[in-house]
Structures are given as structure tokens and as C-alpha cells.
């Protein structure tokens, strides 16, 4: 089987302290001294230090992988700690790469941590990935996932992939000569808004631990050249049923990246490819995050109303109808007292709010993404004066009612 560390490389020696530390590896004939030396020589890039990247990086560090690169530009937030075990309460607000380094070096002082505090883009991906033996993709968005895949194929680097959502996950090895790449399985990303993010759909905190450990296992197998890696196989994990299924994958000869006649021979504009608007244009998520947003902002024909303006209207007892389009289980966490119709039920329950067809309607969700979709559905159903609450109930909690919990 393939190994990420070429035999011709001069393997580093282990110190007595390292021999003692890795003794349980050394007595495994499949690892032994040479295998542990391969681990020490190995360089693995963890793309993301979130739910998947946390257990992945920790177990690679514990196993004795000599160099671990971390790509992340985010900071630690309280909401991360339910699953991102590489961070802690003490490091909230800190850059994730710095927080992760503290934990990794505390676990294994022999480790070399290389921090890439940047967003991975088509402009820098090849330069960052080229110096690593294995790339472990722990991202949570499609544009980076396709970017990592294409860069790995172009650089001939194995991609230890995993993804998670709610209670389910999947893992595989992409980008090797023997097997398919991610685009062989998913040639193009789904339409924008079809697949909710973990922030919108949630994720069981333990699940990324399970999948991240699988990623670490596959990475170590690649480095050592042992076992049967997930090349040409997709592992499907159902945490609720605690079931594991494996699907066979074949290399697609017509794949635009790894096929016999590739059409993607350099990295492309992945934001555009995944249907994501440019930073200089205003999209619903950007509006939700933009502290300078005004009521003049319009996204896809839907006016964006600020929480401050909504508060003024409510205080003035204006004739306004507020609609909550979150899920029922979110309502007890925090609410504005508005009627609740989940976004997925809007079209089938339009009769319940038909009386407000000509009224001023403000739709809200958690952060402003689902409510934008609901506002578009209402507009298509004939509602004449519909606005989306920019930032959702999170913005209300931040700017209007600090006593309201955020989730």
C-alpha cells in the first residue's frame, strides 16, 4: 500500500525520551522503530482546528507525528467548546491556531507546530500544502472542501477527508493515484442554501471526535504504509444507530480534476463555483455580520431591517407582523414572542398568515439566513411588504437584550 514517507528519506533518530514515550507503538511489529521514525519525519497539515481538527491534531501529536501544520483564521468562541476539545475556556477569544498550539505542545513537547493563521484560498493553497506529506481536511464549507481536493490532486498529496452534520458523518481518502478524488463523488457543490451548516442544523458534540479520530487513524496508516486505508471507499457513520457502512467508490475517468482529460488544471474561484457572493457584495450572511448594515440594504429583493429599527417599530406599536421561522426546539432557548412557522413549512402553512399579506412582515431566525429564504418564499406567495431581520435573534441578544441567551 502507499506510504506518505518515501523510503529514501533519511529517517530521524529517536531520543531515549521519545523511545519511552512511544513504547506502546514500538512493541507493535507493524510500527516498530522504523515506523515511529516515519511518524517523526512526517508532516501533516490539518485544515481547520474545529470539531474535526481538534481530535485529529491531538491524536497525531500524541502518536508522534513530527510536524503538524494548522490552517485556521478564526478565534475561539464559547460555542466551540461543546466539541472542539483542543480549545478551552481559558483560550476563548484567542486565535484558534494559538490556542491549539498550547494544547498540542502541552501534550507533546517534541512536536513542531506550524501555524497558518489565514483563510485558505486559491491564491495561497498550493504554496501552503506543498510542504506536507498528508493533508487532513476538517473543513465545514464547500468552497474550502473543493479547494483542498483540487490542490491535493494537483500536488499529488493524499487527502484524509471527513465531514459531519447533526448525528452523521463520512470519511475517505481522496486524491491518490489508486483512488478517486472528492469530485469523483461530488462533481459540483449543491445549490446555495440546500445544505444547512452545523451552526444552523447543529451537530452532536461527540460526532466530530469520532470522525476526527478516524481521520487521524487513516493519516497514520498512510504514513506507516500499513493496513487497508479508505482509498476507493466511503465510510458512513450514523452515531444514533451506532452503525458503520462502507460504500465502494470508483475513479471517474471523466472527473474534471483527476480524470483522463482534466479540465481543471489550476485552482479556480471557489466562492463563485459554490454560489457564494464576493465579499464586496452583500449577501444574507454578510448582512447578518455587518455591524454597519442599514435598513436600506436589500438582498435578492428583500429589505434587511436592523434589530434597532425593529425595536423602534415595536416600541411605537406600529402595525407590524413578526414571524419566527426557526425550528420548534429552538423556540424555548430564546424568542421574541412571535408566531412560529419553521422555514420548511412556510409554503404549506401560508394560509395561517394569509391575513397579513398586505401588512408589514418582518421574518427572523437565528442569524438571518433561514429567514432570508422564508422572506423570499413569502414574497413569491404574494406578500407585498416583507423584510428580513439582519443578524436574527443573535443580533437582538447582542444589541437589544443582553440578558437573552445566545446559541
RAMO-V886310 format. One record per residue. N is the residue number from 1. RES is the residue in one small letter. OMEGA is omega in radians with two decimals (999 if undefined). Layout:
N,RES,OMEGA
N,RES,OMEGA
This chain:
1,x,-3.09
2,x,3.04
3,x,-3.11
4,x,-3.14
5,x,-3.11
6,x,-3.10
7,x,-3.06
8,x,-3.12
9,x,3.08
10,x,-3.05
11,x,3.14
12,x,3.10
13,x,3.07
14,x,3.05
15,x,3.09
16,x,3.12
17,x,3.12
18,x,3.11
19,x,3.10
20,x,-3.10
21,x,-3.04
22,x,-3.02
23,x,-3.13
24,x,3.00
25,x,-3.00
26,x,-3.13
27,x,2.99
28,x,-3.12
29,x,3.12
30,x,3.13
31,x,3.11
32,x,-3.13
33,x,-3.08
34,x,3.12
35,x,3.13
36,x,3.06
37,x,3.07
38,x,3.11
39,x,3.13
40,x,-3.13
41,x,-2.99
42,x,3.04
43,x,-3.11
44,x,3.10
45,x,3.06
46,x,3.13
47,x,-3.06
48,x,3.07
49,x,-3.14
50,x,-3.06
51,x,3.12
52,x,-3.08
53,x,-3.10
54,x,3.11
55,x,3.11
56,x,-3.10
57,x,-3.13
58,x,-3.11
59,x,3.03
60,x,3.11
61,x,-3.14
62,x,-3.10
63,x,3.11
64,x,3.02
65,x,-2.95
66,x,-3.10
67,x,3.08
68,x,3.05
69,x,-3.13
70,x,3.07
71,x,3.10
72,x,3.12
73,x,-3.07
74,x,3.03
75,x,-3.11
76,x,3.12
77,x,3.13
78,x,-3.08
79,x,3.10
80,x,-2.90
81,x,3.09
82,x,-3.07
83,x,-3.04
84,x,-2.93
85,x,3.09
86,x,3.13
87,x,-3.10
88,x,3.10
89,x,-3.11
90,x,-3.09
91,x,3.08
92,x,-3.10
93,x,-3.14
94,x,3.01
95,x,-3.09
96,x,3.14
97,x,3.10
98,x,3.11
99,x,-3.14
100,x,3.14
101,x,3.14
102,x,-3.12
103,x,-3.10
104,x,3.14
105,x,3.06
106,x,3.12
107,x,-3.08
108,x,-3.11
109,x,3.12
110,x,-3.02
111,x,3.00
112,x,3.14
113,x,3.09
114,x,-3.05
115,x,3.06
116,x,-3.11
117,x,-3.07
118,x,2.99
119,x,3.09
120,x,-3.10
121,x,3.10
122,x,-3.13
123,x,-3.05
124,x,-2.99
125,x,-3.10
126,x,-3.13
127,x,-3.14
128,x,-3.03
129,x,-2.93
130,x,-3.05
131,x,-3.07
132,x,-3.13
133,x,3.14
134,x,3.06
135,x,3.13
136,x,-3.05
137,x,3.09
138,x,-3.06
139,x,-3.11
140,x,3.13
141,x,-3.00
142,x,-3.07
143,x,3.12
144,x,3.14
145,x,3.10
146,x,3.09
147,x,3.13
148,x,3.13
149,x,-3.07
150,x,3.12
151,x,3.12
152,x,3.13
153,x,-3.12
154,x,-3.11
155,x,-3.09
156,x,3.10
157,x,3.07
158,x,-3.09
159,x,3.08
160,x,-2.94
161,x,2.94
162,x,3.02
163,x,-3.06
164,x,3.01
165,x,3.11
166,x,-3.11
167,x,-3.04
168,x,3.11
169,x,3.08
170,x,-3.12
171,x,3.09
172,x,2.97
173,x,-3.14
174,x,2.95
175,x,3.09
176,x,3.13
177,x,-3.05
178,x,-3.00
179,x,-3.10
180,x,2.99
181,x,-3.10
182,x,-3.12
183,x,3.02
184,x,3.14
185,x,-3.13
186,x,-3.08
187,x,-3.14
188,x,3.14
189,x,3.09
190,x,3.11
191,x,3.14
192,x,3.09
193,x,-3.11
194,x,-3.13
195,x,-3.14
196,x,3.10
197,x,3.08
198,x,3.10
199,x,3.14
200,x,-3.06
201,x,-3.13
202,x,3.07
203,x,3.04
204,x,-3.00
205,x,-3.11
206,x,-3.03
207,x,3.11
208,x,3.04
209,x,3.13
210,x,-3.10
211,x,3.11
212,x,3.08
213,x,3.06
214,x,3.07
215,x,3.14
216,x,3.12
217,x,-3.14
218,x,3.12
219,x,-3.13
220,x,3.07
221,x,3.11
222,x,-3.12
223,x,-3.07
224,x,-3.08
225,x,-3.11
226,x,3.02
227,x,-3.10
228,x,-3.08
229,x,-3.09
230,x,3.06
231,x,-3.09
232,x,3.10
233,x,3.06
234,x,3.13
235,x,3.12
236,x,-3.07
237,x,3.05
238,x,-3.05
239,x,3.14
240,x,3.10
241,x,-3.02
242,x,3.13
243,x,3.13
244,x,3.08
245,x,3.12
246,x,3.08
247,x,3.07
248,x,3.12
249,x,3.09
250,x,3.04
251,x,-3.13
252,x,-3.11
253,x,3.12
254,x,3.14
255,x,-3.11
256,x,-3.11
257,x,-3.05
258,x,-3.12
259,x,-3.09
260,x,3.11
261,x,-3.05
262,x,3.06
263,x,3.06
264,x,-3.10
265,x,3.03
266,x,-3.11
267,x,-3.03
268,x,3.07
269,x,-2.99
270,x,3.07
271,x,3.13
272,x,3.14
273,x,-3.12
274,x,3.08
275,x,-3.14
276,x,-3.09
277,x,3.13
278,x,-3.14
279,x,-3.11
280,x,2.99
281,x,-3.04
282,x,3.07
283,x,-3.06
284,x,-3.13
285,x,3.11
286,x,3.11
287,x,-3.11
288,x,-3.06
289,x,-3.01
290,x,-3.09
291,x,-3.12
292,x,-3.11
293,x,3.11
294,x,3.13
295,x,3.10
296,x,-3.11
297,x,3.13
298,x,3.13
299,x,3.14
300,x,3.10
301,x,-3.13
302,x,3.07
303,x,3.12
304,x,-3.12
305,x,3.14
306,x,3.11
307,x,3.11
308,x,-3.14
309,x,3.09
310,x,3.12
311,x,3.11
312,x,-3.13
313,x,3.14
314,x,3.12
315,x,3.14
316,x,3.14
317,x,3.06
318,x,3.13
319,x,-3.04
320,x,-3.14
321,x,3.13
322,x,-3.12
323,x,3.11
324,x,-3.09
325,x,3.07
326,x,3.11
327,x,-3.09
328,x,-3.11
329,x,3.10
330,x,-3.01
331,x,3.14
332,x,-3.13
333,x,3.13
334,x,3.11
335,x,3.11
336,x,-3.11
337,x,-3.11
338,x,3.04
339,x,-3.06
340,x,2.95
341,x,-3.12
342,x,-3.05
343,x,3.14
344,x,-3.11
345,x,-3.05
346,x,-3.03
347,x,-3.11
348,x,-3.10
349,x,-3.08
350,x,-3.12
351,x,-3.11
352,x,-3.11
353,x,-3.10
354,x,-3.13
355,x,-3.10
356,x,-3.04
357,x,-3.12
358,x,3.12
359,x,2.99
360,x,-3.09
361,x,3.05
362,x,-3.11
363,x,3.10
364,x,3.02
365,x,3.14
366,x,-3.03
367,x,3.09
368,x,-3.10
369,x,3.14
370,x,-3.14
371,x,3.05
372,x,3.11
373,x,3.13
374,x,3.13
375,x,3.09
376,x,3.12
377,x,3.11
378,x,3.12
379,x,3.12
380,x,-3.14
381,x,3.06
382,x,3.07
383,x,-2.94
384,x,-3.04
385,x,-3.06
386,x,3.07
387,x,3.08
388,x,3.12
389,x,-3.11
390,x,3.12
391,x,3.08
392,x,-3.08
393,x,3.05
394,x,3.11
395,x,3.10
396,x,3.13
397,x,-3.10
398,x,-2.96
399,x,-3.06
400,x,-3.05
401,x,-3.13
402,x,3.13
403,x,-3.12
404,x,3.14
405,x,3.05
406,x,3.14
407,x,999
